[in-house]
Amino acid sequence: LQPGEIVLGRGIADNLGAFRGDRLIMLNSELRRLTLRLKGTFRTGNALIDGAFGFVRLETLRTVNSSGFTGYQVRLRDPDKAQSSALKYSASGEFGATTWQNYNQTTIQQLNLQKLVIGIIVFLIVVVAAFGIANVLLLSVYERTEEIAILRAMGTARAGIIGTFVLEGAILGIGGLILGNLLGLALSYYFYVR
């Protein structure tokens, strides 16, 4: 960026109807006015960031903000240590700290709710599938009652007949497992590539 240029989040640029090369006028809380040229836009995929952030050179910011900096952002190697780092900085009394978890609390809550709902849906799908397989096996046994009676009359052991139905159930279950996994992988690959 050159002095007097700004890069805006795509959400802000869309709301303003601003395009690359347009002149933008910025007013601060003291009603100081600054004219900036839009150098470009950025998109992070996070609507909260894309709709709230823009970047300028430090000397450009100083021309409109005489009171100095209003805040700092600290990037940590381990983002999970943000809470402990914020407590440490706040305890010094020099800074007030807001973590990314606090800033994105609504998004995190929505993701947790989404994970819970997906877990419930997957559980219900598994239960329905299990009942479907059990239903197929029970019908298979009831439809073959006469054949089972003939086999028993011919001297076939009870264990042999049970083994036949267990084998049929295993083949159905393993076949369904393999086909389900292949279908799931294919759909995942399709959506990943797309």
C-alpha positions in Angstrom: 0.0 0.0 0.0 1.1 3.5 -0.7 0.1 6.5 1.6 -3.5 7.4 1.0 -4.5 3.9 -0.2 -6.8 1.4 1.6 -7.7 -2.3 1.2 -11.2 -3.1 2.3 -12.9 -6.4 3.3 -15.2 -7.6 0.5 -18.3 -7.2 2.6 -17.6 -3.5 3.3 -16.7 -2.8 -0.4 -20.0 -4.5 -1.5 -22.0 -2.5 1.0 -20.4 0.8 -0.2 -20.6 -0.2 -3.8 -16.9 0.6 -4.1 -14.6 -0.7 -6.8 -10.8 -0.7 -7.2 -9.6 2.8 -7.9 -12.6 4.6 -6.3 -12.1 7.5 -3.9 -13.5 7.0 -0.4 -13.9 9.5 2.4 -13.3 8.4 5.9 -14.5 10.4 9.0 -13.2 9.6 12.5 -14.9 10.3 15.8 -13.5 13.8 15.8 -15.0 14.4 12.4 -11.5 14.6 10.8 -11.8 13.8 7.1 -9.5 11.6 5.1 -9.8 10.8 1.4 -8.4 7.3 0.4 -8.1 5.5 -2.8 -9.4 1.9 -2.8 -6.4 -0.3 -3.8 -8.3 -3.6 -3.6 -10.4 -5.9 -1.5 -9.8 -9.1 0.4 -12.0 -12.0 1.3 -11.2 -14.3 4.3 -14.4 -16.4 4.1 -15.5 -15.0 7.5 -18.3 -12.5 7.0 -17.6 -10.8 10.3 -14.0 -10.0 9.3 -14.9 -9.2 5.6 -17.6 -6.8 6.7 -15.6 -4.9 9.4 -12.0 -4.6 8.5 -9.9 -2.4 6.2 -6.1 -1.8 6.1 -4.1 1.3 5.5 -0.4 2.3 6.1 0.5 3.4 9.5 1.4 7.0 8.4 -2.0 7.3 6.7 -3.8 6.3 9.9 -1.7 8.8 11.9 -3.0 11.7 9.7 -6.5 11.1 10.9 -5.9 9.7 14.4 -4.0 12.2 16.5 -4.5 10.3 19.7 -2.3 7.4 18.6 -3.2 3.8 18.5 -6.5 2.6 19.7 -5.6 -1.1 19.9 -3.2 -3.9 19.0 -3.7 -7.3 17.6 -1.5 -10.1 18.8 -1.1 -13.4 16.8 -0.1 -16.4 18.9 1.5 -19.6 17.6 -1.1 -21.6 19.6 -4.5 -20.0 19.3 -5.8 -22.1 22.2 -3.6 -20.0 24.6 -5.5 -16.8 23.8 -7.5 -16.9 27.0 -4.5 -17.2 29.3 -2.5 -14.6 27.3 -5.5 -12.2 27.5 -5.6 -12.7 31.3 -1.9 -12.0 31.6 -2.1 -8.8 29.5 -5.2 -7.6 31.3 -3.6 -8.3 34.7 -0.8 -5.9 33.9 -3.4 -3.0 33.9 -1.8 -1.5 30.8 -4.1 -3.3 28.3 -7.6 -4.6 28.1 -7.7 -7.8 26.1 -10.4 -9.4 23.9 -9.7 -12.9 22.6 -10.8 -14.3 19.3 -13.1 -16.7 21.2 -14.9 -13.7 22.7 -14.9 -11.8 19.4 -16.4 -14.8 17.6 -18.5 -16.1 20.4 -21.7 -16.3 18.3 -19.9 -18.2 15.5 -18.4 -20.7 17.9 -21.8 -21.3 19.6 -23.4 -21.8 16.1 -20.7 -24.3 15.2 -21.2 -26.2 18.5 -24.9 -26.3 17.9 -24.4 -27.5 14.3 -22.1 -30.3 15.6 -24.7 -31.4 18.1 -27.5 -31.4 15.5 -25.3 -33.4 13.0 -24.5 -35.9 15.8 -28.2 -36.4 16.5 -29.1 -36.8 12.9 -26.3 -39.3 12.3 -27.4 -41.3 15.3 -31.0 -41.4 14.0 -29.8 -42.5 10.6 -27.8 -45.3 12.2 -30.9 -46.4 14.3 -33.2 -46.4 11.2 -30.6 -48.4 9.2 -30.2 -50.9 12.1 -34.0 -51.4 12.2 -34.1 -51.8 8.5 -31.4 -54.5 8.6 -33.2 -56.2 11.5 -36.5 -56.1 9.6 -34.9 -57.7 6.5 -33.4 -60.5 8.6 -36.6 -61.1 10.5 -38.6 -61.3 7.3 -36.0 -63.6 5.8 -36.5 -66.0 8.7 -40.3 -65.8 8.7 -40.5 -66.3 4.9 -38.3 -69.5 5.2 -40.1 -71.1 8.1 -41.2 -74.0 5.9 -37.7 -74.5 4.5 -36.3 -74.4 8.0 -38.8 -77.1 9.1 -37.8 -79.3 6.1 -34.1 -78.9 6.9 -34.7 -79.8 10.6 -36.8 -82.8 9.5 -33.9 -83.9 7.4 -31.6 -83.8 10.4 -29.8 -80.5 9.9 -28.4 -79.2 13.2 -29.9 -76.1 14.8 -26.4 -74.5 14.8 -26.1 -75.0 11.1 -29.4 -73.2 10.4 -28.5 -70.3 12.8 -25.1 -70.1 11.2 -26.7 -69.7 7.7 -28.8 -66.7 8.9 -25.9 -65.2 10.8 -23.8 -65.4 7.6 -26.5 -63.8 5.6 -26.7 -61.0 8.2 -23.0 -60.5 8.2 -22.9 -60.3 4.4 -25.7 -57.7 4.4 -24.0 -55.7 7.2 -20.5 -55.8 5.7 -21.8 -55.1 2.2 -23.8 -52.1 3.5 -20.8 -50.9 5.4 -18.5 -51.0 2.4 -21.1 -49.4 0.0 -22.0 -46.7 2.6 -18.3 -45.8 3.1 -17.6 -45.7 -0.6 -20.7 -43.5 -1.2 -19.7 -41.2 1.7 -16.1 -40.9 0.4 -17.3 -40.2 -3.2 -19.7 -37.5 -1.9 -17.0 -36.0 0.3 -14.5 -35.9 -2.6 -17.1 -34.4 -4.9 -17.9 -31.5 -2.5 -14.2 -31.1 -1.6 -13.1 -30.7 -5.3 -16.1 -28.6 -6.1 
